[in-house]
Amino acid sequence: EMLHRGYPIVWCTWSGNVVGWATPAHGPNGHARARQHGLPDHVRQQTAKAIIAAKIRNQAALLRRNDRATPAFLRGLARSASRTTSLAELLGLEGLAAARYFPAFARTLRPPWATMSRRTKRPARDCVNAALNVAYMLLLSDVLRAVVACGLDPASGVLHSSGRNKPALALDLME
């Protein structure tokens, strides 16, 4: 019934991992996917650089009020990300930004229970990481539904690698 009404469906495990999705037959045709898969390498690279540079600028903006040293460093990394020549270098800059961002982020948390020493995914080692994991899974579900509803291929991204059951485009957009 949901497919008949035009709603895409995304199935997830109890922990939020995507199992699969279905789209209505009367949805967008394959032209959007063909254009998506036919993106030239230089467009993919420019898009990946823009995604990471924007992510790092946003991290700096979130910390601006609470951590005076980190935002300047992060803004410098964002400028560097815009000028990278390889994906490996770009991912390295993203890692440097995360290494500075999450400890500074932890210092900005106010409640006594909100402590974290570093970012951990699975298993989450504290309440903050657990909350971040839940928020990321909820966001991934929303972004994945939007990508599928637009008729794009969720597995074909520009930054994240396409792997088995990995919605690379949705992960790119989350960045």
C-alpha positions as CSV (number, residue, x, y, z in Angstrom):
1,E,0.0,0.0,0.0
2,M,2.8,2.4,0.8
3,L,4.5,1.8,-2.5
4,H,1.2,2.2,-4.3
5,R,0.8,5.6,-2.6
6,G,4.3,6.7,-3.8
7,Y,6.2,6.3,-0.5
8,P,9.7,4.7,-0.6
9,I,10.4,2.3,2.2
10,V,13.7,1.7,4.0
11,W,14.1,-1.3,6.2
12,C,16.6,-1.1,9.0
13,T,17.9,-3.5,11.7
14,W,17.1,-2.8,15.4
15,S,20.4,-1.0,15.6
16,G,19.7,1.3,12.6
17,N,21.8,-0.4,9.9
18,V,20.1,-0.3,6.5
19,V,18.9,-3.7,5.3
20,G,17.3,-2.6,2.1
21,W,14.8,-0.3,0.4
22,A,12.0,-0.3,-2.1
23,T,10.7,2.4,-4.4
24,P,7.4,2.8,-6.2
25,A,7.4,1.7,-9.8
26,H,6.0,5.0,-11.0
27,G,8.8,7.0,-9.5
28,P,11.6,8.9,-11.3
29,N,13.1,7.2,-14.3
30,G,16.6,6.1,-14.8
31,H,18.0,9.3,-16.4
32,A,18.9,10.8,-13.0
33,R,20.9,7.6,-12.1
34,A,22.6,7.5,-15.5
35,R,23.8,11.1,-15.0
36,Q,24.8,10.3,-11.4
37,H,26.9,7.3,-12.5
38,G,28.4,9.3,-15.4
39,L,29.9,12.1,-13.4
40,P,33.4,12.9,-14.6
41,D,36.2,12.3,-12.0
42,H,37.1,16.0,-11.8
43,V,33.4,16.8,-10.8
44,R,33.5,14.0,-8.2
45,Q,36.7,15.3,-6.8
46,Q,35.4,18.9,-6.7
47,T,32.3,17.8,-4.9
48,A,34.2,15.7,-2.4
49,K,36.4,18.7,-1.6
50,A,33.4,21.0,-1.2
51,I,31.7,18.5,1.2
52,I,34.8,18.1,3.5
53,A,35.6,21.8,3.4
54,A,32.0,22.7,4.4
55,K,32.0,20.0,7.1
56,I,35.1,21.5,8.6
57,R,33.8,25.0,8.4
58,N,30.6,23.9,10.2
59,Q,32.7,22.3,12.9
60,A,34.6,25.5,13.4
61,A,31.3,27.5,13.5
62,L,29.8,25.2,16.2
63,L,32.9,25.6,18.4
64,R,33.3,29.4,17.8
65,R,31.6,30.4,21.0
66,N,33.2,27.9,23.3
67,D,36.7,27.1,22.2
68,R,38.8,29.9,20.9
69,A,41.9,28.0,19.6
70,T,40.2,25.3,17.6
71,P,38.0,27.3,15.2
72,A,41.0,29.1,13.7
73,F,42.9,25.8,13.2
74,L,39.7,24.2,11.6
75,R,39.2,27.1,9.3
76,G,42.8,26.6,8.1
77,L,42.1,23.0,7.5
78,A,38.9,23.9,5.5
79,R,41.0,26.1,3.2
80,S,43.5,23.3,2.8
81,A,40.7,20.9,2.0
82,S,39.6,23.1,-0.9
83,R,43.1,22.9,-2.4
84,T,43.8,19.2,-2.1
85,T,44.8,17.1,-5.1
86,S,44.0,13.6,-3.9
87,L,41.2,11.8,-2.0
88,A,43.7,10.4,0.5
89,E,45.0,13.9,1.4
90,L,41.4,15.1,1.7
91,L,40.5,12.3,4.1
92,G,43.7,13.0,6.1
93,L,42.5,16.6,6.6
94,E,39.1,15.4,7.6
95,G,40.8,13.1,10.2
96,L,42.9,16.0,11.5
97,A,39.8,18.1,11.9
98,A,38.0,15.3,13.7
99,A,41.0,14.9,16.0
100,R,40.7,18.6,17.0
101,Y,36.9,18.9,16.9
102,F,35.7,16.1,19.1
103,P,37.9,16.9,22.1
104,A,36.9,20.6,21.8
105,F,33.2,19.5,21.4
106,A,33.5,17.4,24.6
107,R,34.7,20.5,26.5
108,T,31.6,22.5,25.4
109,L,29.2,20.0,27.0
110,R,27.6,21.2,30.2
111,P,25.8,18.4,32.0
112,P,28.0,16.3,34.3
113,W,26.9,13.1,32.6
114,A,28.0,14.4,29.2
115,T,31.6,13.4,29.1
116,M,33.6,11.8,26.3
117,S,37.3,11.4,25.8
118,R,37.1,10.6,22.1
119,R,34.7,9.7,19.4
120,T,33.8,6.0,19.4
121,K,31.2,4.4,17.1
122,R,30.6,0.7,17.9
123,P,30.4,0.1,20.7
124,A,29.7,3.6,22.1
125,R,31.8,4.0,25.2
126,D,29.8,6.8,26.8
127,C,26.4,8.6,26.7
128,V,27.6,11.3,24.3
129,N,28.8,8.8,21.8
130,A,25.7,6.7,22.1
131,A,23.6,9.8,21.5
132,L,25.7,10.8,18.5
133,N,25.3,7.3,17.1
134,V,21.5,7.4,17.4
135,A,21.3,10.9,15.9
136,Y,23.5,9.8,13.0
137,M,21.4,6.7,12.3
138,L,18.2,8.8,12.4
139,L,19.8,11.3,10.0
140,L,21.0,8.5,7.7
141,S,17.5,7.1,7.5
142,D,16.0,10.5,6.6
143,V,18.7,11.2,4.0
144,L,18.5,7.7,2.5
145,R,14.7,8.1,2.1
146,A,15.2,11.4,0.4
147,V,17.9,10.0,-2.0
148,V,15.7,7.1,-2.9
149,A,12.6,9.3,-3.3
150,C,14.6,11.5,-5.8
151,G,15.4,8.4,-7.9
152,L,19.2,8.5,-7.2
153,D,21.4,5.5,-6.4
154,P,22.2,5.6,-2.7
155,A,25.2,3.4,-3.2
156,S,27.0,5.8,-5.7
157,G,28.7,8.6,-3.8
158,V,31.6,10.9,-4.4
159,L,33.4,10.7,-1.1
160,H,32.4,7.5,0.6
161,S,33.3,4.2,-1.1
162,S,30.5,2.1,-2.5
163,G,30.4,-1.1,-0.6
164,R,28.0,-3.9,0.1
165,N,24.9,-2.4,1.7
166,K,26.6,1.0,2.1
167,P,24.6,4.0,1.1
168,A,27.6,6.1,0.0
169,L,25.6,9.0,-1.4
170,A,23.5,9.3,1.7
171,L,26.7,9.3,3.8
172,D,28.2,12.0,1.5
173,L,25.1,14.2,2.0
174,M,25.2,13.7,5.8
175,E,28.7,15.2,5.8
